[in-house]
Structures are given as structure tokens and as C-alpha cells.
Amino acid sequence: MRHQSRLLIVPTLLSGLACSTPLLAQVVYSENFRSPTMPGTDGITPCNTGAGGAGTYEFPVGWLLRNVDNGTPAGNVAYINDAWEVREDFQLEVNNCVAFSTSWYTPQGTANDFMWSPPITVPGGGASLSWRARAYDPLYLDGYEVRVMTVVPTGGTGTIGNQITNSTMVFSIGAEQTTWTTRSVDLTAFAGQSVYVGFRNNTFDKFVLVIDDVSVIGTAPNLAAQSPIPILPYTYVPVALGYTPALGVSGSNVGGATLTDVVASAQLVRDGLDEGAAFASSSAVASLAIGATAPVPFGTAPATLSGTGTWLVRYSVAATQSENPGVLGDNIVESTTVVVNETELARHEGMPVSTLGIGAGNGGELGVQFTLPNDAVFAGVRINLGAKDTEVDDGAGGMRPSTWGGAPLVANLRAYDTVNNRPGELIDTTVTGSAVFEAATYNLAFIGGPQLLAAGTYVVTVNEPILATFAADGTLPLTMHTDRFEAGTVWVNWPTSPTGNWANAESFGAAFARTPSISLTTSLALLKDGFEEIVPIRMPDRAANATRRNAEALPHLMLAAPKPR
């Protein structure tokens, strides 16, 4: 029988992932033929959209279907009951929707079936049209045309209208491949115009043609600056330490043409004003393909941040190709900031998002590490603690006064063990502060006086108080920040820790990937007689989650469950 191979094509349970066009910033239009009522991503959510089955699935909104031949599909392809139909690609990718057309009619005939896109505005710089296509049967290969017109397509069932006379054929093939084949054509001739893109099956008595992933992508060059590295891993640094800013930025090709010789410049900015001359990248990225991103290398680091103020680095990237002035805004990006000041070294930034304590009831330390580029003298430690309730659950259905008030607060200065890569020996501790229930800042001086620290890495921690009567009351409310968190810099240890030694906080779960409010300070003037009385601090407004006694309470996390009372 002449159509034997066609008759043996049946739906299978084979599945695959759809290959869709990357969504770049220059994508003007994209259609993957997923039903508008079906959530999910190609390859994940099945295409079936209702009890009606194949032939009843919704076609993308705005597309025009023109069944000019008005033929009767053969029984095996009866589900293609319009010019084109959307259904799952049952032959290869059962979880992917594609557009189907047929040329197998009873009686035999030539297909003349159009599907036209909604109007698409071609950028002034030009664009390319791309799509994927394949034929279902190697013995009966359907062909097709791709046409473009600048007026609304007319015609309908049995009527050709203006679809030939007012359109330009931009692609034609007599027999498509049986494997997914990506095709593309240049639409520069239509730059600045609104166009309709049409796919026309014009095959005589073959089988099935499928189309997917229709995209129009601007071909104008567009380079974007992305991923500037932090100017420093700190938010506050003392000017005397002479930190050198880090330089680094990536160039991303978000346009429609390959870019060459991508370079960058880095301009230091202090308090909103350019500081000195810009630094040029040490070499260029020779070629950057469409959709690719690559770091632009910088060589020797610039001078140190030599004055107080808020510093950042402003990056600008450029390529050999000229860009439309309208897209030049994304060529510039700024780094994070650092405040160069007289006294404080800190990592945390922004408003706190939670508080953190250990909660084992047997003490322990929580802290953060700092690296000094030069020798420096530090006088003490500054910590921020969140508020705690004055009354707590007594475990018997009632309330009791908390014993947190007056709890001893002590910070520690430790060396860094470079052999085992963890906090090392104790260098000094601070005087003892006295805890209060309100959210507050505590400034604690070192017992041994100002500490001269050689260049290198150190860890500053806070002890969780051990309270004899109600151990759970001693859980620290150390304020934590998500901004500027750097993995491997926040440390915790307590006698019954499951790790048996120092560990990074984030190793206990993603919820602990936060930076504590702990600073080193160089100035004794802030510390008066060793311990400055608490300084109230403003906390985020969280009235909706307030406890009965503390309207400013933050979500509290504990690294260990408290011991039973």
C-alpha cells in the first residue's frame, strides 16, 4: 500500500525536552506553541488541555489560520482539522507542543494551508527570523514556504485572499528533514516595519509537517555590562588599613550579532564624584557570541582607597561594533559600595532580617572573619542584638519573667588557623557587657587594651551566655543580614555541636547563610570605660509578626534545639 509507512505512525510515550530559542534582551517575538491555559515549561508540563483531545487544543492568541485548500484530511491525520493544529509532538517529544500541518488528503490533493503570526515590529537595526521544523515520515517529506507581509493577511477557508499577492517569500524548501532542523532568514529588508510571518504548507500528498520555536531576534549589536565583583568584601573599612579595591566585570552579548574585542574601563567613585583616572582592562575578549557572557580581565590593582567616604567602581564595556545609542545604557554598571571611615571594620549591610542564636543551653560562639591587608590597632568589638521578650512561656501553660536581662555579653578575638582553615587560638576577650531586652548596640573594649594585629585573617566571635536557672533564656538574638553574605566567613561552635568543631553557619542550612552584626573598632573614644551603655537601634517594622510584648521582634533562628526545662 502506497501510504503504508504513514499508517504505522502512532503516538508513543517517548518524551524529550524542547529546544527553545534563548531569550535574549533583543528577542522581539517568541512563540513555542504552548497552550495559553497550560502553565509550566516545555518538557515538563504535558500539552493536553482538555477532554476533547487532539484537534481541540487552543492555538496561540493572535495567530491567523487560513485553510485555503479546504481538503479533507485522511483518517490517520483527522486531528489536523484546520490549516494548522497545536498538539503534543507524540513522535519524539510528548511533553512539547508544536504546530502540525498535513498534506495527506482524501482524495489526494495539494496542501495550501497558512498560519500567520500576530504583527511583529522589526527593529530599526534589523532582525533575524528563526524556527525549528521537521517532517514526520522519511518516505513522505512535506515542504513549505515562509512568507512575510506588511498588511493584514486576508483569505480564509477555500479563499486565498492577498496571502500570495501581498507577501514576500523569504524561505522555501521542497522536503524538510526528519530531525529537528533550525532555519533562519534575515528580516533586515523589513527593518522598522510591522510584519506578519506566515508558514505555508504547499506539499502534494505527503504526510505531516511540524513547526516550533518561532522567534524574531534583533540583529543590532548590544553589549551589556554585568556581574561587577564587590569593590571589597566589607561594607565599612578604616581608612588607615589601606584596602585596595578589587576590579572585575563581565560583558554579555544581549544583541543579535557577534561582538569582537570587548574591553572595559573601571572608574573609582567617591561620594558620587570620579576619583582619579579610569583604569583600562588589561586585555580584550577577542570574540563574544550571541548570548555569551565572559569576564573582561583587569591587571594591576589600582591605588588604595585613600580617603573617607562612600566608594564604588563604575564599569563601562565596549566592543568594536557600534551600538545604537538607545541601548548604550546597559553598557554601564556599578559595583557595591564600601564606606571608608575612621573606626569600623564590618561585613554586614542593610536592615537585619532575623536574629540568630545557638540555643543548646551550654554556651558556644558565633562570629565572623576579617582579613587585614596591613598591620592595624583595634580597640574592641561592636555587636548588634535584637530585642527579646521580657516574659516567656513557662512550659506549663503560663508565663514567667525572662532571665535574659543582665546576662553577660563577651566577645572574643581569635587568630585564624591556616592549617585547618578555621578559627584558631584566642588572642583576647572583651570586658563583659550587660544584656538588655531592647534591640541595642553594644561596644565592648578588649580586656588587654588595644590590640596590634599584623596583616592577616582573624575571627571575632560573641559568646552565647550560659544562664544557670533557665538555660534557654541565654540564646543570643544576634542580628543577621542577607545582603553581602560571603560563604565561608561566618563561624559557629558549641560544646555539643554535631560537627564536633568550628563550622560555617551556612553548613547547617540555607536559612543560616547570613552575616552577623559584628564589627571591629579602632577607637577607644567610643568605648568610654570599657563598656558603653547600650545604644537603642531601630529595627524593621514587623508589627504583623509581633509577639505579645515586642512589636519589633525579628524572626529568630537557632542552630540547636534548646534543652528541655
C-alpha positions as CSV (number, residue, x, y, z in Angstrom):
1,M,0.0,0.0,0.0
2,R,1.4,3.4,-1.0
3,H,0.9,5.1,2.3
4,Q,1.9,2.1,4.5
5,S,4.7,3.9,6.4
6,R,2.3,6.8,7.2
7,L,-0.3,4.4,8.6
8,L,2.1,2.9,11.1
9,I,2.9,6.2,12.8
10,V,1.2,6.1,16.2
11,P,1.5,8.2,19.3
12,T,4.2,6.9,21.7
13,L,5.2,7.6,25.3
14,L,8.7,8.8,24.3
15,S,9.4,12.2,25.9
16,G,12.1,14.8,25.4
17,L,13.0,18.4,26.2
18,A,12.0,21.0,23.7
19,C,14.9,23.1,22.3
20,S,13.8,26.7,22.5
21,T,15.5,29.8,21.3
22,P,17.4,31.6,24.1
23,L,15.6,34.6,25.4
24,L,18.0,37.5,25.0
25,A,17.3,41.1,25.6
26,Q,17.0,41.6,21.9
27,V,14.2,39.0,21.4
28,V,11.4,40.8,19.7
29,Y,8.9,37.9,19.4
30,S,8.9,34.3,20.5
31,E,6.3,31.5,20.2
32,N,6.7,27.9,21.4
33,F,3.1,26.9,20.7
34,R,2.3,26.0,24.3
35,S,-1.4,26.4,25.0
36,P,-2.0,29.8,26.8
37,T,-4.0,28.0,29.5
38,M,-1.3,25.5,30.4
39,P,1.4,26.6,33.0
40,G,4.9,25.2,33.0
41,T,7.9,24.9,30.8
42,D,8.4,22.8,27.7
43,G,9.4,19.3,28.6
44,I,7.8,19.4,32.0
45,T,4.0,20.0,31.7
46,P,2.1,17.8,29.3
47,C,0.3,19.6,26.4
48,N,-3.2,18.0,26.7
49,T,-5.6,20.8,27.5
50,G,-8.9,19.1,27.9
51,A,-11.1,16.1,27.3
52,G,-11.6,17.0,23.7
53,G,-8.2,15.6,22.7
54,A,-6.0,16.3,19.7
55,G,-7.7,18.7,17.3
56,T,-9.2,20.7,20.0
57,Y,-6.2,22.3,21.6
58,E,-6.0,26.1,21.8
59,F,-3.9,27.8,19.2
60,P,-1.7,30.8,20.4
61,V,-3.6,34.0,20.7
62,G,-3.2,36.4,17.7
63,W,-2.3,33.8,15.1
64,L,-4.4,33.6,11.9
65,L,-5.2,30.3,10.3
66,R,-6.1,30.1,6.6
67,N,-7.3,26.7,5.3
68,V,-7.3,27.7,1.6
69,D,-7.2,24.1,0.2
70,N,-10.2,23.1,2.3
71,G,-9.3,19.4,1.8
72,T,-10.4,16.5,3.9
73,P,-7.5,15.0,6.0
74,A,-7.0,11.3,5.8
75,G,-8.3,9.3,8.7
76,N,-4.9,8.9,10.4
77,V,-4.4,12.7,10.5
78,A,-8.1,13.7,11.1
79,Y,-7.0,15.6,14.2
80,I,-5.5,18.2,11.9
81,N,-8.9,19.6,11.2
82,D,-7.8,23.2,10.4
83,A,-5.0,24.7,8.4
84,W,-2.7,24.1,11.3
85,E,-3.3,22.5,14.8
86,V,-1.4,22.6,18.0
87,R,-0.8,19.3,19.9
88,E,1.9,17.3,21.6
89,D,4.8,16.1,19.4
90,F,3.8,12.5,20.0
91,Q,6.5,11.0,17.8
92,L,9.5,12.5,19.7
93,E,8.6,15.0,22.4
94,V,5.3,14.1,24.1
95,N,5.6,16.9,26.6
96,N,6.3,19.6,23.9
97,C,3.6,21.4,22.0
98,V,4.2,22.1,18.3
99,A,2.2,23.3,15.3
100,F,1.0,20.5,12.9
101,S,0.0,20.7,9.2
102,T,-0.8,17.9,6.8
103,S,-0.9,17.3,3.0
104,W,-2.4,13.8,3.2
105,Y,-6.0,14.3,1.9
106,T,-8.8,12.1,0.7
107,P,-9.0,12.4,-2.2
108,Q,-5.3,13.3,-2.9
109,G,-4.5,17.0,-3.3
110,T,-2.1,19.8,-2.7
111,A,-2.0,21.5,0.6
112,N,-2.4,25.2,0.7
113,D,-2.5,25.9,4.5
114,F,-1.2,29.1,6.1
115,M,-0.6,30.1,9.7
116,W,0.3,33.8,10.2
117,S,1.9,35.3,13.3
118,P,0.5,38.4,15.1
119,P,2.0,41.6,13.9
120,I,5.7,41.9,14.8
121,T,7.7,45.1,14.7
122,V,11.1,44.5,13.2
123,P,13.8,46.7,15.0
124,G,15.3,49.5,13.0
125,G,18.7,47.8,13.2
126,G,17.3,44.7,11.6
127,A,16.4,41.2,12.8
128,S,16.5,37.6,12.0
129,L,13.6,35.1,11.9
130,S,14.3,31.6,13.2
131,W,12.2,28.5,13.7
132,R,12.5,24.7,14.0
133,A,10.9,22.3,11.6
134,R,10.8,18.7,10.7
135,A,8.8,16.2,8.6
136,Y,7.3,13.1,10.3
137,D,7.9,10.4,7.7
138,P,11.2,9.9,5.8
139,L,9.3,8.5,2.8
140,Y,6.8,11.3,2.7
141,L,8.6,14.6,3.3
142,D,6.5,17.7,3.4
143,G,7.8,21.0,2.2
144,Y,6.7,24.5,2.9
145,E,7.2,28.3,2.3
146,V,7.8,31.1,4.8
147,R,6.3,34.4,3.7
148,V,6.3,37.9,5.2
149,M,3.7,40.6,4.6
150,T,3.2,44.1,5.9
151,V,-0.6,44.2,5.7
152,V,-3.2,42.0,7.4
153,P,-3.5,38.6,5.7
154,T,-6.9,38.1,4.2
155,G,-8.5,35.0,2.7
156,G,-10.0,32.1,4.6
157,T,-11.4,28.6,4.1
158,G,-11.3,28.0,0.3
159,T,-10.1,31.6,-0.4
160,I,-6.6,32.7,-1.0
161,G,-7.2,36.5,-0.5
162,N,-4.0,38.6,-0.5
163,Q,-1.7,36.0,1.0
164,I,0.3,35.5,-2.1
165,T,-0.1,38.8,-3.9
166,N,0.8,40.9,-0.9
167,S,3.5,38.8,0.6
168,T,7.2,38.2,0.0
169,M,8.6,34.6,0.1
170,V,11.7,34.6,2.3
171,F,12.2,30.8,2.5
172,S,11.2,27.7,0.6
173,I,12.0,24.0,0.8
174,G,10.5,21.1,-1.1
175,A,11.2,18.4,1.6
176,E,12.1,19.1,5.2
177,Q,14.4,16.9,7.3
178,T,13.0,14.3,9.7
179,T,15.2,15.6,12.5
180,W,14.5,18.9,14.1
181,T,16.3,21.5,11.9
182,T,16.7,25.1,12.9
183,R,16.2,27.6,10.0
184,S,16.7,31.3,9.9
185,V,16.3,34.2,7.5
186,D,17.3,37.8,7.6
187,L,14.5,40.4,8.0
188,T,16.7,43.5,7.5
189,A,14.6,44.4,4.4
190,F,11.7,44.9,6.8
191,A,13.5,47.0,9.4
192,G,11.3,49.4,11.1
193,Q,8.1,47.9,9.8
194,S,5.3,45.8,11.4
195,V,5.1,42.4,9.6
196,Y,3.2,39.2,9.7
197,V,5.2,36.0,9.3
198,G,3.4,33.1,7.6
199,F,4.2,29.4,7.2
200,R,2.5,27.8,4.2
201,N,2.4,24.0,3.6
202,N,2.2,23.7,-0.1
203,T,3.0,20.0,-0.5
204,F,1.2,17.4,-2.7
205,D,0.1,14.2,-0.9
206,K,2.7,13.6,1.7
207,F,2.2,13.4,5.5
208,V,2.8,15.7,8.4
209,L,5.0,18.8,8.9
210,V,5.6,20.3,12.3
211,I,6.9,23.8,13.3
212,D,8.2,25.0,16.7
213,D,10.0,27.9,18.4
214,V,9.4,30.8,16.1
215,S,11.5,33.8,17.1
216,V,12.4,37.2,15.8
217,I,15.6,38.4,17.3
218,G,17.2,41.8,16.7
219,T,20.5,41.7,14.8
220,A,21.7,45.1,16.1
221,P,24.8,44.8,18.3
222,N,24.1,45.2,22.1
223,L,26.7,44.7,24.7
224,A,25.8,44.8,28.4
225,A,28.0,45.2,31.5
226,Q,27.1,42.5,34.1
227,S,28.2,40.9,37.3
228,P,30.6,43.5,38.7
229,I,32.5,42.0,41.6
230,P,32.2,43.6,45.0
231,I,34.6,46.5,45.5
232,L,35.5,44.9,48.8
233,P,34.0,42.0,50.8
234,Y,33.3,44.6,53.5
235,T,30.8,47.3,54.0
236,Y,32.9,49.5,56.4
237,V,36.7,49.7,56.5
238,P,39.0,52.0,58.5
239,V,40.9,54.4,56.2
240,A,44.2,53.6,57.9
241,L,44.1,50.0,56.7
242,G,44.7,51.0,53.1
243,Y,42.4,48.5,51.4
244,T,42.8,48.1,47.6
245,P,39.6,47.7,45.7
246,A,39.0,44.6,43.6
247,L,38.2,45.0,39.9
248,G,36.2,42.8,37.7
249,V,33.2,42.9,35.4
250,S,31.7,40.7,32.6
251,G,30.5,41.7,29.2
252,S,27.3,40.0,27.9
253,N,26.2,39.9,24.3
254,V,22.5,40.5,24.5
255,G,22.2,41.6,20.9
256,G,21.9,39.8,17.6
257,A,25.5,40.0,16.2
258,T,28.8,38.5,17.3
259,L,30.9,41.1,19.2
260,T,34.7,41.4,18.9
261,D,37.5,43.0,21.0
262,V,35.3,43.6,24.1
263,V,37.1,45.8,26.6
264,A,36.2,47.5,29.9
265,S,37.1,50.5,32.0
266,A,36.8,50.9,35.8
267,Q,36.3,54.3,37.3
268,L,36.6,54.8,41.1
269,V,33.9,56.9,42.5
270,R,33.9,58.6,46.0
271,D,30.8,60.3,47.3
272,G,29.3,60.5,43.8
273,L,32.4,62.1,42.2
274,D,35.0,60.4,40.0
275,E,38.3,59.8,41.8
276,G,41.3,59.9,39.5
277,A,41.6,58.5,36.1
278,A,39.7,55.3,34.9
279,F,41.6,52.0,34.8
280,A,41.5,50.1,31.5
281,S,41.1,46.3,31.2
282,S,44.4,44.5,30.7
283,S,43.3,42.7,27.6
284,A,40.2,42.2,25.4
285,V,37.8,39.4,25.0
286,A,38.5,38.6,21.3
287,S,35.0,37.3,20.4
288,L,31.7,37.2,22.2
289,A,29.0,35.1,20.5
290,I,25.3,36.0,20.7
291,G,24.0,35.1,24.1
292,A,27.5,34.6,25.6
293,T,28.9,36.2,28.7
294,A,32.6,36.5,29.6
295,P,34.7,38.2,32.2
296,V,36.9,41.1,31.0
297,P,40.3,40.8,32.6
298,F,41.9,43.6,34.6
299,G,45.6,43.6,35.5
300,T,47.4,45.5,38.3
301,A,45.0,46.7,41.0
302,P,44.6,50.5,41.4
303,A,45.7,52.6,44.4
304,T,44.2,52.1,47.8
305,L,41.0,53.8,48.9
306,S,42.8,56.7,50.4
307,G,40.1,58.9,51.8
308,T,37.0,58.7,53.8
309,G,33.6,58.5,52.0
310,T,31.4,56.1,50.2
311,W,33.3,54.4,47.4
312,L,32.2,52.2,44.4
313,V,33.5,51.3,41.0
314,R,31.7,52.3,37.8
315,Y,32.3,50.0,34.9
316,S,31.8,50.6,31.2
317,V,32.2,48.0,28.5
318,A,32.7,48.5,24.7
319,A,33.3,46.4,21.6
320,T,34.5,47.1,18.1
321,Q,30.9,47.1,16.8
322,S,28.9,50.3,17.0
323,E,25.7,50.2,19.1
324,N,22.5,52.1,18.7
325,P,22.6,55.0,21.2
326,G,19.2,53.7,22.6
327,V,20.8,50.6,24.0
328,L,24.0,52.1,25.4
329,G,22.6,52.5,28.9
330,D,23.2,48.8,29.8
331,N,27.0,49.2,28.9
332,I,27.5,50.8,32.4
333,V,27.1,49.1,35.8
334,E,28.2,49.9,39.3
335,S,29.7,47.7,42.0
336,T,28.5,47.5,45.6
337,T,29.7,50.3,47.9
338,V,32.1,50.4,50.8
339,V,32.2,53.2,53.4
340,V,35.8,54.1,54.2
341,N,35.7,55.6,57.7
342,E,37.9,56.3,60.7
343,T,37.0,53.5,63.1
344,E,34.9,50.5,61.9
345,L,35.5,47.2,60.0
346,A,32.3,45.3,59.2
347,R,30.8,42.9,56.7
348,H,27.1,43.3,57.4
349,E,24.9,45.7,55.4
350,G,21.3,46.8,55.3
351,M,18.5,46.2,57.8
352,P,18.6,42.9,59.7
353,V,16.3,40.2,58.5
354,S,16.5,37.8,61.5
355,T,18.3,37.1,64.7
356,L,20.4,34.0,65.4
357,G,21.5,32.1,68.4
358,I,22.8,28.6,69.2
359,G,20.1,27.6,71.6
360,A,21.8,24.5,73.0
361,G,21.8,25.9,76.5
362,N,25.6,25.2,77.0
363,G,27.2,28.3,75.5
364,G,29.2,28.5,72.3
365,E,30.5,31.2,70.0
366,L,29.1,32.8,66.9
367,G,31.3,35.1,64.8
368,V,32.7,36.4,61.5
369,Q,36.2,36.6,60.0
370,F,38.1,39.6,58.7
371,T,41.3,39.9,56.7
372,L,43.6,42.8,57.2
373,P,45.9,44.0,54.4
374,N,48.2,45.8,56.7
375,D,49.1,46.0,60.4
376,A,46.4,47.8,62.5
377,V,45.4,48.5,66.0
378,F,41.8,47.6,67.2
379,A,40.3,48.7,70.5
380,G,37.3,46.5,70.7
381,V,34.2,44.9,69.3
382,R,30.7,46.3,68.4
383,I,27.7,43.9,68.2
384,N,24.0,44.4,67.5
385,L,21.4,42.3,69.3
386,G,17.7,42.2,68.6
387,A,15.0,42.6,71.2
388,K,13.9,39.7,73.5
389,D,10.7,39.3,75.3
390,T,10.6,40.2,79.0
391,E,8.2,37.2,79.6
392,V,8.4,33.8,78.1
393,D,6.5,30.5,78.1
394,D,7.0,28.7,81.4
395,G,6.3,25.3,79.8
396,A,3.2,24.7,81.9
397,G,0.7,26.9,80.0
398,G,1.7,30.1,81.7
399,M,4.3,32.8,81.5
400,R,7.3,33.7,83.6
401,P,9.8,36.6,83.6
402,S,12.8,36.0,81.3
403,T,16.2,35.9,82.9
404,W,17.9,37.5,79.9
405,G,18.2,40.9,81.4
406,G,21.7,41.4,82.8
407,A,23.1,38.3,81.0
408,P,26.9,38.6,80.5
409,L,28.0,39.6,77.0
410,V,31.6,38.9,76.0
411,A,33.3,39.0,72.5
412,N,36.4,37.2,71.5
413,L,39.3,37.9,69.2
414,R,40.8,34.8,67.6
415,A,43.6,34.1,65.2
416,Y,42.8,32.1,62.1
417,D,44.2,28.6,61.8
418,T,45.6,28.5,58.3
419,V,46.5,24.8,58.6
420,N,42.9,23.6,59.4
421,N,41.2,26.7,57.8
422,R,39.1,27.6,60.8
423,P,39.2,29.9,63.9
424,G,42.3,29.4,65.9
425,E,43.7,30.3,69.3
426,L,42.2,33.0,71.5
427,I,44.1,36.4,71.4
428,D,41.9,38.4,73.8
429,T,38.4,38.8,75.1
430,T,36.4,41.9,75.8
431,V,35.1,43.3,79.0
432,T,31.7,42.0,80.0
433,G,28.6,43.8,78.9
434,S,25.2,43.5,80.4
435,A,22.3,42.4,78.2
436,V,19.0,44.4,78.0
437,F,15.7,43.3,76.5
438,E,15.6,46.1,73.9
439,A,17.3,45.9,70.5
440,A,20.6,47.6,71.1
441,T,24.2,48.1,70.0
442,Y,27.0,47.0,72.5
443,N,30.5,48.4,72.3
444,L,33.0,46.2,74.2
445,A,36.7,47.0,74.7
446,F,39.4,44.4,74.8
447,I,40.5,43.5,78.3
448,G,44.1,43.6,77.3
449,G,43.8,47.1,75.8
450,P,44.2,48.0,72.1
451,Q,45.4,45.0,70.1
452,L,48.1,45.5,67.4
453,L,47.3,43.0,64.8
454,A,49.6,42.0,61.9
455,A,48.3,41.7,58.4
456,G,46.3,38.5,58.1
457,T,43.0,36.9,58.9
458,Y,41.2,37.0,62.3
459,V,37.8,35.8,63.6
460,V,35.7,37.9,66.0
461,T,33.0,36.0,67.9
462,V,30.4,36.5,70.6
463,N,29.8,34.1,73.5
464,E,26.3,32.8,74.0
465,P,25.6,33.4,77.7
466,I,25.1,30.3,80.0
467,L,22.3,31.0,82.4
468,A,22.0,28.7,85.4
469,T,18.3,28.8,86.1
470,F,16.8,28.9,82.7
471,A,19.4,28.0,80.1
472,A,17.1,28.6,77.1
473,D,16.8,32.3,78.1
474,G,20.5,32.7,77.2
475,T,20.0,32.2,73.4
476,L,21.6,35.1,71.6
477,P,19.5,37.4,69.4
478,L,22.4,38.3,67.2
479,T,21.0,40.4,64.3
480,M,21.7,38.9,60.8
481,H,21.8,40.3,57.3
482,T,21.4,38.7,53.9
483,D,23.0,41.5,51.9
484,R,26.6,40.9,51.0
485,F,26.8,37.5,52.6
486,E,30.0,35.6,51.7
487,A,30.2,31.9,52.2
488,G,32.9,30.6,54.4
489,T,33.2,33.7,56.6
490,V,30.6,33.1,59.3
491,W,31.6,30.7,62.1
492,V,29.9,28.8,64.9
493,N,31.0,26.3,67.5
494,W,29.5,25.0,70.8
495,P,30.2,22.0,73.1
496,T,27.5,19.7,71.6
497,S,27.8,20.8,68.0
498,P,27.1,17.8,65.6
499,T,30.2,18.9,63.7
500,G,32.5,18.5,66.7
501,N,34.4,21.7,65.9
502,W,34.1,25.0,64.2
503,A,31.8,25.1,61.2
504,N,30.4,27.7,58.8
505,A,26.9,28.7,59.7
506,E,25.5,28.0,56.2
507,S,26.5,24.3,56.5
508,F,23.5,24.0,58.9
509,G,21.2,25.1,56.1
510,A,20.5,27.9,53.6
511,A,18.5,29.8,56.2
512,F,21.7,30.4,58.1
513,A,23.5,31.9,55.1
514,R,23.5,35.4,56.7
515,T,26.1,37.8,58.1
516,P,26.0,38.8,61.8
517,S,26.2,42.4,63.0
518,I,29.7,42.2,64.4
519,S,32.4,44.9,63.8
520,L,35.9,45.5,64.9
521,T,36.5,49.1,66.0
522,T,39.8,51.1,66.2
523,S,38.6,53.8,68.5
524,L,38.6,53.7,72.3
525,A,36.8,57.0,72.4
526,L,33.6,55.1,71.6
527,L,34.1,52.7,74.4
528,K,34.4,55.0,77.4
529,D,35.4,52.9,80.4
530,G,35.4,49.7,78.5
531,F,31.7,49.1,78.0
532,E,29.5,51.7,76.6
533,E,25.9,51.6,77.9
534,I,23.5,50.1,75.3
535,V,22.6,52.3,72.3
536,P,19.0,51.6,71.1
537,I,18.8,50.7,67.4
538,R,15.8,50.9,65.1
539,M,14.6,47.5,63.8
540,P,12.4,46.8,60.7
541,D,8.7,47.3,61.3
542,R,7.3,43.8,61.7
543,A,4.1,44.5,63.6
544,A,2.3,41.8,61.6
545,N,4.6,39.2,63.2
546,A,5.0,40.9,66.6
547,T,5.0,38.9,69.8
548,R,2.7,39.9,72.6
549,R,5.4,42.0,74.2
550,N,7.8,43.0,71.4
551,A,6.4,44.8,68.3
552,E,9.8,44.9,66.7
553,A,10.7,41.3,67.0
554,L,12.6,39.7,64.1
555,P,12.3,36.1,63.0
556,H,14.6,34.1,65.3
557,L,16.7,31.2,64.2
558,M,18.6,28.7,66.4
559,L,21.4,26.4,65.3
560,A,20.5,23.8,68.0
561,A,17.3,23.0,69.9
562,P,17.3,24.3,73.4
563,K,17.5,21.8,76.3
564,P,14.2,20.9,78.0
565,R,13.4,22.9,81.1
